[in-house]
Amino acid sequence: MTEKPSLDLRSRGDHYDRAFGWLAAGAAALVLLVLGLIALVMTARAWPVMREFGGDFFAGMRWFPADDPADASFGALPFVWGTLYTAAIAVALSVPVSLGVALFITQIAPARTRRMLVYVIDLLAVVPSVVFGLWGILVLVPHLGASFLTAGIILAIMITPIITSLAREVIETTPPNEKEAAFALGATRWEMITGSILPHSKGGLVGAVMLGLGRAMGETIAAALVIGSATNQVTWHPLAAGYSMPSVIANEWGEANEMHKSALIALAVVLFVITIVVNLIATAIVRRSMVKSRGKVA
């Protein structure tokens, strides 16, 4: 008589497990479905300009919307370059600062300072991007001009709280016994960080950087305000004016005709593909680092 309730509970638990499994699988399938629909619809809307210009759309340097489609020219290379260049500047400036702040918060700062810094970083993460853009116009543009570097600095300021918060969470997952073991062997604090914390957190830190990179590549308003809006230009000079894909989409969509809108949607498709490629590269880096870590442990 006493075994029946136990069997009933186990059977009920199995039903709950199966239901949860189906629910989780359905949620994952829904995400993939939405992603596929976005890619399908965007590619279909971008197809007219891709069919008209072919490879010249991706490698062309001239962007000239015109009322007469016969006079229009759409080359995306300057905008692709501007997006990648400013994002690279932002990551190069932000990652050392973010990692240093995360290590200071988790390993060095006293409890009161740690709480204050966490609050400030979380506050910076929710500041609207237009505020950073206006600050850039008032403070940076008079000294540096509207340029790739100015946009990169603004983007770096914007992604630093994101990377810092994620890096802090990842670093705090390091098992305390690994850190204590390093100290017990006579390691300094820096040796403990490089020998225990960073190898354990490498995968999560790469993910944090990739998330910041994705935010930098997709930022629209702040970049549009300080990048200079110069079309038809690809240059390594950081103080030169430029343009990015999200910015040109936001600035030109309202007055665009059908072919022009198709070109802007094609820019969005290119940005979509670049983001996917970047995430695939990040996944490969994380897997490779995990394999190396397992090999060292073995």
N, C-alpha and C positions, 0 to 999 in steps of 0.2 A: 504493500500500500504506500510505503514511503518513497518508492522509486518512481512512481508515476509523475509527481510534480517535477522531479529532476529531469525526466525524459521530455516532458512538455516544455520546460524552460530551454533545454538544449535544442529542441526542434524549432522553437520560436526564435532562438538566437541564430540558427542557420538561415531561417527565412529573412531575418533582418540583415544578415551578412550578404545574402544574395541580392536583396533589394538595394542595399548600399552599393554593391558592386555594379549593378545595372544603372543606378543613379550616377555614379562616378563616370562610368563608360559613356552614358548619355551626355553628360556635361562636356567631356572631352570631345565627343563627336560633334556636339553643337559648336564648339569653338572652331574645330576644323571646317565645319560647314560654313560658318560665317566668314572665315578667312578665305575659303574657296570662292564664295559668292562675291566678296569684295574684289578679289583678283579677277574674276570672270567679268564682272560689270565694268570695272575700271579698264581692263584690256579691251573690251568691246567698244567702249567710248573713245579710247585712244587709238583704235585701229585706223580711222581715216587718215590721220596725220602720219602714222607709221607707214601706211600703204603709199601715201603721196611722196614722202621724202626718203623712206627706206633707211639705210645706214647713215645718210647725211643728217638725220635727226639726232643721232647719238654722237656723231663726230663733228658736226657742223659748228661753226663759230658765230654765225650770223643769226640774230633773233630780230625779225622785223615783221610784226603783225601788220596787216593791211586789210582794208575793207574788201579789196579785190583779192580773192584767193590766189589768183595767178601772180600777183606781185608779192605775196607773203613769203617769208622764209623763216624756218624754225630750226635752229641748231641748239641742242641742249648742253653741249660740252662746257661752256662757261659757267652754267648754273651747277652742273655736277661738280666741277672743280671748286667752285665757291663753297658748296656744301661740305665737301670732303676736307678742304683746306681749313676752313674755320673750325670744323669739328676736331680736326687733328690738333690745331693750336689749343683749343679748349681742353682737350684731354691731356696734352703735354703739360699745360699749366696747372690743371686741377688735380691730377692723380698724385703727384708728390705731396701737395698740401693736404689732400684728403686723407691719404694714408698716414701722414705725420700726425694730423689731428686725431684720427681714430686710435693710433697707438698711444698718443699722449693721454687721451681720455681713459682708455682701458688699462694702461700699464703704469702711468706716472701720476696723473692728477689726483689730488685728494678728493674725498667724497663730495664736498660742497662745490668745489670747482667743477667736478665731473658733471654734477646735476645741472649747474648753470650752463655749461657748454652744450650739453644735450638739448636743453630748452632753446638756446640760441640757434643751434643748427636746425632743429625742427621748425623753428620760426622762419628761418631763411628759406627752407624748402617750400613753404607755402606762399611766399611773396609772389604776386602776379608778375609775369614776364614783362609786361609793359612798364612796370616800375623800374626794372633793371634797364630797359631800353631808354627810358627818359633820363635816368641817371647817367647812362653812357653818353647821351647827347649833351648833357649839361657839364659833365666832368671830363670825359675822355676825348670826345670829338674835338673840342677846342685845342687840344694838345697833340693828338695823334691823327686827327682827321677821321672821316668816315672811311673805314678800310677793313681789310681782312683781319688785321691784328686787333682792332677795336672790337669787332664782332666776336673774335675768339676770346678776348678777355671777358666780355660780358657773358658769353656762354660758359666760360670756365667758372665764373662766380655763380652762375645758376646751377651747374651740375655738381659743384663741390659739396653742398649739403646732402645731395642724394647719395653720392659715392661714399661720403663720410659716414652717413647713417648705416648704410648697408655693410660697409667695411667694419664698423664698430660691432654690429651684430654678429658678423662672421668671426671676428677675432675673439669675441667672448665665448664662442663655442669650443675653444681650445681646452682640452681637459686639464684641470689644475695639476694633476699628478705629472704631466709631461713638463710643465713649467718648473714644478718643484724638483723634479729629477734633474733638470738642467742646472738649477742652482746648487743642488747637492753635489754635482760633479765639478763645481767650481766655476761655472759659466758666469760671465757678466750679464747685465741686463740686455745689452745689445746682442750678445751671443745667444741668449735665451730666445730673443725675438727672432733672430735669423735662423736659429736651429730648430725651434719648436713651433712658434706661432705662425710664421710665414709659410713653411711647408704644409702645415695643417690647414691653413686658410686659403691656399693659393687658388683653388677652384672657385670659392665664393668671391674672392677679391676680383678675379677675372670677370665673373658675372656682374659684379658691381660696376666695374669700369665699362663693360659693354652696355649696361643699362644707361649709364651717364652718356656714353657715346651716342646711343640711340636718341636720347633727349636732345643732345646738341645738334644732331643732324635734322631732327624734326622741328626745332624751334622756329617760329615764324615772326612774331611781332618784334621781339627784341632785336633779332638779327636784321630785320628789314629797316629798323630805325637807324642802325649804326654802320651797316656794311657798305653803303655808298650807292647801291642800285646802279652799278655800271655794267651794262651788257656787253657782249662781244669781246670779253677780255679774259685771258688765261695767263696768269703770271705768278711767279714765286715771291714777288715783292710783297712783304706783309703790310706795307703802308699804302698799297694800291687799293683803289675802290673795286668792289665786285658785286656779286649777287649770289643768292642761294635759291635752291628749288622751292622750298616752302615760301620764301619771301616773294618770289615772282608770281607764284600762284595766288597768294593773297592780294597782291597789289594790282594784278591785271585781270582777275576773274570778272569783276563787275562790269567792265566795258568790252569784254571779249565777244567776238562772233563765234559761229559754230566751229570753224576750223581752228580758231585761236583757242577755244575751250578744249578742243580735242588735243591740242599741243600741250596745254597746261595739265590735262589729265594724264597725258603720256609722261610728263615730268613726275607726277605723283606715282605712276607705275614704276618708273626708274628708281625713285626713292624707296618704294616698297621693296623692290628686288635687292637694292643695295643693303637695306636693313636686314633682310633675310640672309644674305650672304655673310654679313658681319656676324650675325648670330650663329651661323653654321661654323664659321671660323673660330668663334669663341668657344663653342661646344667642343670642337676638335682640340683646342688648346687645353681645355679643362680635362678632357679624357686622357690626353697625352700626359699631362702632369700627374693625374691619378695613377696611371700605369707606372710611371717612373717612381712615384712614391711607394707603390706596392712592391716594386722590384727591389727598392732599397731596404724596405722592411723585411722582405724575404731573405 
